[in-house]
């Protein structure tokens, strides 16, 4: 092996040790995840919809998902992804985990829309 290849391998191994403790290899991270459905419309205040996460690859376990609403006056979301309409308008629900995010566009329509 060339010295540069050995140096690169040693540097990568050192990065793994420093970021993951004493493990030889870091934990894998998902290639992608998305919220299902990715778009949803409510037709009245007080409706609820359970959102789900689809992870690719499917055998990966995603933990510590943080759910958030861009406008809590339109929809709220709990820690399990249950969305509740509380006002009229548009909002984006975001699920964040392991440095990645996925979104769901939400609209709450009034009777006049």
Secondary structure, DSSP 8 states (H G I E B T S, - for coil): --HHHHHHHHHHHHHHHHHHTT-SS-----SEEEEESSEEEESSTT-EEE-EEEEESTT------EEEES-TTTEEE-TT-EEEE-SSEEEEEEEEETTEEEEEEEEE--TT-
